[in-house]
């Protein structure tokens, strides 16, 4: 069946390769990547029904690579900052979690029953996020003038961030955490939501090299090392360049982990299926050193070198 031609019925779904993730979540492999069933259906619906506009902005990432920070930054740049009114009253981050401001396309359609027609009714400019690989994006996104911003993080910190996040989301407070050894094995085999990690990153990396005017490829570590430079580059790419250093500093402050994690809106864990605080942990580079054994470190280093060899993409750890 061609991607996007129609949804899969249960019989077709059952024919796909299937694995258990986190010991209990079923993932299905579609065209080389792993999806939960509802998010696969959402992806296929978008392929056949999403109509991109030239002023759309699509934020893309693998899971736990800095999506929350990127959403906050872009919401601030494209929100009150771009309207010339950056007063506190117009700061949407004060009243909404970044994931409610910039919503995931495949989640909206596959999990929350939003239709492509509903998306078409939204006013421009539209700012969305996706975890799907480049190959699974709707053709209208690939072929239009809309912009894509991709963020990636070094694989070791991505693994540890995912392990903490899913232990909080999938496990009960009194339940033992999912063994890190199993999470490591899953990650190395590429069996995780929207994995494999390296294939995901390389698809966007290679496309960004061919079309840098359309795809901006960011590294989490670069944002941490030079936030002013990277965010200035981001704003220019979005067509909303900063006028002065004070604007840069305000966006960085508004979007900072320290500020966001202490806002009341991001402490509300009462909503079903959503643990707001789980999106804000440490956000540091090199946290993996506190968790991975030497054997795990060396094993992942070998996989990283093999996967990225000759691509020009590398991670500083």
MOBELTA-V473020 format. One record per residue. N is the residue number from 1. SS is DSSP state (H for helix, E for strand, - for the rest). PHI is phi in radians with two decimals (* if undefined). OMEGA is omega in radians with two decimals (none if undefined). Layout:
BEGIN
n=N ss=SS phi=PHI omega=OMEGA
n=N ss=SS phi=PHI omega=OMEGA
END
This chain:
BEGIN
n=1 ss=- phi=* omega=3.12
n=2 ss=- phi=-1.23 omega=-3.14
n=3 ss=- phi=-1.05 omega=3.06
n=4 ss=- phi=1.50 omega=-3.09
n=5 ss=- phi=-1.22 omega=3.10
n=6 ss=- phi=-2.99 omega=3.06
n=7 ss=- phi=-1.28 omega=3.11
n=8 ss=- phi=-1.66 omega=3.01
n=9 ss=- phi=-1.45 omega=-3.04
n=10 ss=H phi=-1.08 omega=3.13
n=11 ss=H phi=-1.12 omega=3.11
n=12 ss=H phi=-1.18 omega=3.13
n=13 ss=H phi=-1.10 omega=-3.10
n=14 ss=H phi=-1.19 omega=3.12
n=15 ss=- phi=-1.44 omega=-3.12
n=16 ss=- phi=-1.37 omega=3.00
n=17 ss=- phi=-0.98 omega=-3.05
n=18 ss=E phi=-2.36 omega=3.09
n=19 ss=E phi=-2.43 omega=3.03
n=20 ss=E phi=-1.58 omega=3.10
n=21 ss=E phi=-1.95 omega=-3.11
n=22 ss=- phi=1.04 omega=3.04
n=23 ss=- phi=1.41 omega=-3.04
n=24 ss=- phi=-2.61 omega=-3.07
n=25 ss=E phi=-1.63 omega=-3.13
n=26 ss=E phi=-1.42 omega=3.04
n=27 ss=E phi=-2.07 omega=-3.13
n=28 ss=E phi=-2.05 omega=-3.13
n=29 ss=E phi=-1.61 omega=3.13
n=30 ss=E phi=-2.30 omega=3.13
n=31 ss=- phi=0.87 omega=3.00
n=32 ss=- phi=1.58 omega=-3.11
n=33 ss=E phi=-2.21 omega=-3.04
n=34 ss=E phi=-1.84 omega=-3.08
n=35 ss=E phi=-2.37 omega=2.82
n=36 ss=- phi=-1.20 omega=-3.01
n=37 ss=H phi=-1.01 omega=-3.08
n=38 ss=H phi=-1.18 omega=-3.13
n=39 ss=H phi=-1.34 omega=3.01
n=40 ss=H phi=-1.15 omega=3.11
n=41 ss=H phi=-1.10 omega=3.09
n=42 ss=H phi=-1.10 omega=3.12
n=43 ss=H phi=-1.10 omega=-3.14
n=44 ss=H phi=-1.16 omega=3.10
n=45 ss=H phi=-1.10 omega=3.13
n=46 ss=H phi=-1.13 omega=-3.12
n=47 ss=H phi=-1.03 omega=-3.08
n=48 ss=H phi=-1.69 omega=-3.00
n=49 ss=H phi=-2.25 omega=-3.09
n=50 ss=- phi=-1.47 omega=3.10
n=51 ss=- phi=-1.89 omega=-3.13
n=52 ss=- phi=-1.29 omega=3.02
n=53 ss=- phi=-1.95 omega=-3.06
n=54 ss=- phi=-1.13 omega=-3.14
n=55 ss=- phi=-1.79 omega=3.01
n=56 ss=- phi=-1.15 omega=2.97
n=57 ss=E phi=-2.17 omega=-3.14
n=58 ss=E phi=-1.96 omega=3.03
n=59 ss=E phi=-1.58 omega=-3.07
n=60 ss=E phi=-2.30 omega=3.14
n=61 ss=E phi=-2.98 omega=2.83
n=62 ss=- phi=-1.28 omega=-3.09
n=63 ss=- phi=-1.35 omega=3.04
n=64 ss=- phi=1.13 omega=3.12
n=65 ss=- phi=-2.09 omega=-3.13
n=66 ss=- phi=2.01 omega=-3.09
n=67 ss=H phi=-1.05 omega=-3.08
n=68 ss=H phi=-1.09 omega=3.13
n=69 ss=H phi=-1.11 omega=3.14
n=70 ss=H phi=-1.08 omega=3.10
n=71 ss=H phi=-1.06 omega=-3.14
n=72 ss=H phi=-1.11 omega=3.14
n=73 ss=H phi=-1.07 omega=-3.09
n=74 ss=H phi=-1.23 omega=3.08
n=75 ss=H phi=-1.09 omega=3.13
n=76 ss=H phi=-1.25 omega=-3.13
n=77 ss=H phi=-1.14 omega=-3.07
n=78 ss=H phi=-1.56 omega=-3.13
n=79 ss=- phi=-1.60 omega=-3.05
n=80 ss=- phi=-1.07 omega=-3.13
n=81 ss=- phi=-1.06 omega=-3.08
n=82 ss=- phi=-1.33 omega=-3.13
n=83 ss=- phi=-1.53 omega=3.12
n=84 ss=- phi=1.40 omega=3.11
n=85 ss=- phi=-2.28 omega=-3.10
n=86 ss=- phi=-1.81 omega=3.08
n=87 ss=- phi=-1.21 omega=-3.07
n=88 ss=H phi=-1.07 omega=-3.12
n=89 ss=H phi=-1.12 omega=-3.12
n=90 ss=H phi=-1.80 omega=3.13
n=91 ss=- phi=-1.55 omega=-3.09
n=92 ss=H phi=-1.14 omega=-3.13
n=93 ss=H phi=-1.16 omega=3.09
n=94 ss=H phi=-1.21 omega=-2.99
n=95 ss=- phi=-2.06 omega=-3.14
n=96 ss=- phi=-2.39 omega=2.98
n=97 ss=- phi=-1.12 omega=-3.14
n=98 ss=H phi=-0.92 omega=-3.13
n=99 ss=H phi=-1.34 omega=3.02
n=100 ss=H phi=-1.58 omega=3.08
n=101 ss=H phi=-1.39 omega=-3.14
n=102 ss=- phi=-1.99 omega=-3.00
n=103 ss=- phi=-1.63 omega=-3.13
n=104 ss=E phi=-1.37 omega=-3.07
n=105 ss=H phi=-1.03 omega=-3.08
n=106 ss=H phi=-1.20 omega=3.06
n=107 ss=H phi=-1.28 omega=3.11
n=108 ss=H phi=-0.97 omega=-3.04
n=109 ss=H phi=-1.47 omega=-3.04
n=110 ss=H phi=-1.42 omega=-3.03
n=111 ss=- phi=-1.92 omega=-3.02
n=112 ss=- phi=-2.03 omega=2.94
n=113 ss=- phi=1.08 omega=2.98
n=114 ss=- phi=-1.33 omega=-3.14
n=115 ss=- phi=-1.80 omega=3.03
n=116 ss=H phi=-0.97 omega=3.08
n=117 ss=H phi=-1.12 omega=3.08
n=118 ss=H phi=-1.07 omega=3.13
n=119 ss=H phi=-1.15 omega=-3.14
n=120 ss=H phi=-1.16 omega=-3.12
n=121 ss=- phi=-1.41 omega=-3.11
n=122 ss=- phi=-1.31 omega=-3.11
n=123 ss=- phi=-1.26 omega=3.07
n=124 ss=- phi=-1.53 omega=-0.07
n=125 ss=- phi=-1.39 omega=-3.13
n=126 ss=- phi=-1.65 omega=3.13
n=127 ss=E phi=-2.12 omega=-3.11
n=128 ss=E phi=-2.20 omega=3.05
n=129 ss=E phi=-2.28 omega=3.02
n=130 ss=E phi=-2.56 omega=2.99
n=131 ss=- phi=-1.79 omega=-3.03
n=132 ss=- phi=-1.30 omega=3.10
n=133 ss=- phi=-1.13 omega=-3.11
n=134 ss=H phi=-1.02 omega=-3.09
n=135 ss=H phi=-1.07 omega=-3.10
n=136 ss=H phi=-1.71 omega=3.09
n=137 ss=- phi=-1.16 omega=3.03
n=138 ss=- phi=-1.01 omega=3.12
n=139 ss=H phi=-1.03 omega=-3.11
n=140 ss=H phi=-1.15 omega=3.06
n=141 ss=H phi=-1.26 omega=-3.11
n=142 ss=H phi=-1.13 omega=-2.98
n=143 ss=H phi=-1.72 omega=3.14
n=144 ss=- phi=-1.56 omega=3.11
n=145 ss=- phi=-1.57 omega=-3.12
n=146 ss=- phi=-1.13 omega=-3.07
n=147 ss=E phi=-1.76 omega=3.08
n=148 ss=E phi=-2.17 omega=3.03
n=149 ss=E phi=-2.05 omega=-3.13
n=150 ss=E phi=-1.94 omega=3.07
n=151 ss=E phi=-2.14 omega=3.14
n=152 ss=E phi=-2.29 omega=-3.11
n=153 ss=- phi=-2.36 omega=-3.14
n=154 ss=- phi=-1.03 omega=-2.99
n=155 ss=H phi=-1.06 omega=-3.10
n=156 ss=H phi=-1.19 omega=3.10
n=157 ss=H phi=-1.20 omega=3.07
n=158 ss=H phi=-1.06 omega=3.12
n=159 ss=H phi=-1.04 omega=-3.08
n=160 ss=H phi=-1.19 omega=3.10
n=161 ss=H phi=-1.10 omega=3.10
n=162 ss=H phi=-1.11 omega=-3.12
n=163 ss=H phi=-1.06 omega=3.10
n=164 ss=H phi=-1.13 omega=-3.07
n=165 ss=H phi=-1.09 omega=-3.07
n=166 ss=H phi=-1.27 omega=3.01
n=167 ss=H phi=-1.13 omega=3.12
n=168 ss=H phi=-1.34 omega=-3.08
n=169 ss=H phi=-1.46 omega=-3.03
n=170 ss=H phi=-1.65 omega=-3.07
n=171 ss=- phi=-1.90 omega=3.05
n=172 ss=- phi=-1.30 omega=-3.10
n=173 ss=- phi=-0.95 omega=-3.11
n=174 ss=- phi=-1.69 omega=-3.10
n=175 ss=- phi=-1.64 omega=3.11
n=176 ss=- phi=-1.09 omega=3.10
n=177 ss=- phi=-1.14 omega=3.04
n=178 ss=- phi=-1.07 omega=-3.06
n=179 ss=- phi=-0.99 omega=3.14
n=180 ss=H phi=-1.04 omega=-3.14
n=181 ss=H phi=-1.05 omega=3.12
n=182 ss=H phi=-1.26 omega=3.10
n=183 ss=H phi=-1.09 omega=3.10
n=184 ss=H phi=-1.09 omega=3.14
n=185 ss=H phi=-1.10 omega=3.10
n=186 ss=H phi=-1.01 omega=-3.09
n=187 ss=H phi=-1.10 omega=-3.12
n=188 ss=H phi=-1.11 omega=3.11
n=189 ss=H phi=-1.47 omega=3.12
n=190 ss=- phi=1.42 omega=-3.08
n=191 ss=- phi=-1.66 omega=3.07
n=192 ss=- phi=-2.78 omega=-3.08
n=193 ss=- phi=-0.90 omega=3.10
n=194 ss=- phi=1.15 omega=3.06
n=195 ss=- phi=-1.39 omega=0.18
n=196 ss=- phi=-1.34 omega=-3.11
n=197 ss=H phi=-0.99 omega=-3.04
n=198 ss=H phi=-1.20 omega=3.10
n=199 ss=H phi=-1.08 omega=3.13
n=200 ss=H phi=-1.05 omega=-3.11
n=201 ss=H phi=-1.11 omega=-3.09
n=202 ss=H phi=-1.16 omega=3.11
n=203 ss=H phi=-1.05 omega=-3.12
n=204 ss=H phi=-1.24 omega=3.12
n=205 ss=H phi=-1.05 omega=-3.12
n=206 ss=H phi=-1.10 omega=3.12
n=207 ss=H phi=-1.20 omega=3.13
n=208 ss=H phi=-1.18 omega=3.09
n=209 ss=H phi=-1.16 omega=-3.13
n=210 ss=H phi=-1.36 omega=-3.06
n=211 ss=- phi=-2.48 omega=-3.10
n=212 ss=- phi=-1.17 omega=3.10
n=213 ss=- phi=-1.28 omega=-3.11
n=214 ss=- phi=-1.74 omega=-3.05
n=215 ss=E phi=-2.09 omega=3.03
n=216 ss=E phi=-1.73 omega=-3.11
n=217 ss=E phi=-1.81 omega=-3.11
n=218 ss=E phi=-1.98 omega=3.02
n=219 ss=E phi=-1.94 omega=3.14
n=220 ss=H phi=-0.98 omega=-3.11
n=221 ss=H phi=-1.12 omega=3.09
n=222 ss=H phi=-1.18 omega=3.09
n=223 ss=H phi=-1.11 omega=3.11
n=224 ss=H phi=-1.25 omega=-3.06
n=225 ss=H phi=-1.33 omega=-3.09
n=226 ss=- phi=-2.38 omega=-3.06
n=227 ss=H phi=-1.06 omega=-3.12
n=228 ss=H phi=-1.11 omega=-3.13
n=229 ss=H phi=-1.14 omega=-3.09
n=230 ss=H phi=-1.21 omega=-3.13
n=231 ss=H phi=-1.30 omega=3.04
n=232 ss=H phi=-1.11 omega=3.08
n=233 ss=H phi=-1.09 omega=3.13
n=234 ss=H phi=-1.08 omega=-3.12
n=235 ss=H phi=-1.10 omega=3.12
n=236 ss=H phi=-1.14 omega=3.11
n=237 ss=H phi=-1.07 omega=-3.13
n=238 ss=- phi=-1.38 omega=-3.14
n=239 ss=- phi=1.36 omega=-3.13
n=240 ss=- phi=-2.30 omega=-3.07
n=241 ss=- phi=-1.11 omega=3.11
n=242 ss=- phi=-1.28 omega=3.13
n=243 ss=- phi=-1.63 omega=-3.12
n=244 ss=- phi=-2.79 omega=-3.09
n=245 ss=H phi=-1.15 omega=-3.13
n=246 ss=H phi=-1.08 omega=3.11
n=247 ss=H phi=-1.15 omega=3.10
n=248 ss=H phi=-1.06 omega=-3.10
n=249 ss=H phi=-1.09 omega=-3.13
n=250 ss=H phi=-1.18 omega=3.11
n=251 ss=H phi=-1.10 omega=-3.14
n=252 ss=H phi=-1.12 omega=3.13
n=253 ss=H phi=-1.17 omega=-3.12
n=254 ss=H phi=-1.07 omega=-3.04
n=255 ss=- phi=-1.68 omega=-3.04
n=256 ss=- phi=-1.24 omega=3.11
n=257 ss=H phi=-1.02 omega=-3.10
n=258 ss=H phi=-1.04 omega=3.14
n=259 ss=H phi=-1.28 omega=-3.04
n=260 ss=H phi=-1.08 omega=-3.08
n=261 ss=H phi=-1.19 omega=-3.13
n=262 ss=- phi=-1.74 omega=3.07
n=263 ss=- phi=-1.35 omega=-3.10
n=264 ss=H phi=-1.01 omega=-3.09
n=265 ss=H phi=-1.08 omega=-3.12
n=266 ss=H phi=-1.73 omega=3.07
n=267 ss=- phi=-1.87 omega=-3.07
n=268 ss=- phi=-1.43 omega=3.13
n=269 ss=- phi=-1.82 omega=-3.03
n=270 ss=- phi=-1.56 omega=-3.07
n=271 ss=- phi=-1.35 omega=-3.10
n=272 ss=- phi=-1.00 omega=3.07
n=273 ss=- phi=1.34 omega=-3.11
n=274 ss=- phi=-2.27 omega=3.07
n=275 ss=- phi=-2.05 omega=-2.99
n=276 ss=H phi=-0.99 omega=-3.07
n=277 ss=H phi=-1.18 omega=-3.10
n=278 ss=H phi=-1.20 omega=-3.14
n=279 ss=H phi=-1.47 omega=-3.08
n=280 ss=- phi=-2.28 omega=3.13
n=281 ss=- phi=-2.02 omega=-3.11
n=282 ss=- phi=-1.80 omega=3.10
n=283 ss=- phi=1.19 omega=-3.09
n=284 ss=- phi=-1.69 omega=3.08
n=285 ss=- phi=-1.60 omega=3.09
n=286 ss=- phi=1.63 omega=3.13
n=287 ss=H phi=-1.11 omega=-3.14
n=288 ss=H phi=-1.02 omega=-3.11
n=289 ss=H phi=-1.09 omega=3.14
n=290 ss=H phi=-1.46 omega=-3.00
n=291 ss=- phi=-2.31 omega=-3.02
n=292 ss=- phi=-1.38 omega=3.02
n=293 ss=- phi=-1.29 omega=3.11
n=294 ss=H phi=-1.06 omega=3.12
n=295 ss=H phi=-1.12 omega=3.10
n=296 ss=H phi=-1.10 omega=3.14
n=297 ss=H phi=-1.00 omega=-3.10
n=298 ss=H phi=-1.15 omega=3.12
n=299 ss=H phi=-1.09 omega=-3.14
n=300 ss=H phi=-1.25 omega=3.06
n=301 ss=H phi=-1.08 omega=3.13
n=302 ss=H phi=-1.10 omega=3.13
n=303 ss=H phi=-1.06 omega=-3.14
n=304 ss=H phi=-1.06 omega=-3.14
n=305 ss=H phi=-1.09 omega=-3.12
n=306 ss=H phi=-1.14 omega=-3.09
n=307 ss=H phi=-1.22 omega=-3.02
n=308 ss=H phi=-1.70 omega=-3.07
n=309 ss=- phi=-0.96 omega=3.09
n=310 ss=- phi=1.42 omega=-3.08
n=311 ss=- phi=-1.49 omega=-3.03
n=312 ss=- phi=1.53 omega=3.10
n=313 ss=- phi=-1.57 omega=3.11
n=314 ss=- phi=-2.57 omega=3.14
n=315 ss=- phi=-2.11 omega=3.03
n=316 ss=- phi=-1.62 omega=-3.09
n=317 ss=- phi=-2.14 omega=none
END
